[in-house]
Amino acid sequence: METLTGVLTAYGHEVVLETLGVQLQTLVYFAEGAEMRRNLLGRQGWLQLVRIGLVDYDSELYLSPYDE
């Protein structure tokens, strides 16, 4: 995997993420080395599966499966 700072060795695993009662099956990449303190969740595979609404003025977030 290539990043802005160079090459990164990572391993992809299919996982099920659940947020606010919405479950999504997606691919998450975990870095090989312990020096990388974050794991990588890309746009592809999960963002297309949800509808997100944000009302900043009211500090409200709406989330639902895309097909609802």
Stockholm file with secondary structure:
# STOCKHOLM 1.0

chainA/1-68         METLTGVLTAYGHEVVLETLGVQLQTLVYFAEGAEMRRNLLGRQGWLQLVRIGLVDYDSELYLSPYDE
#=GR chainA/1-68 SS CEETTEECCEEEEEEEEEETTEEEEEEEEEESSTTCCSCBCCSTTTGGGEEEEEETTTTEEEEEETTC
#=GC SS_cons        CEETTEECCEEEEEEEEEETTEEEEEEEEEESSTTCCSCBCCSTTTGGGEEEEEETTTTEEEEEETTC
//
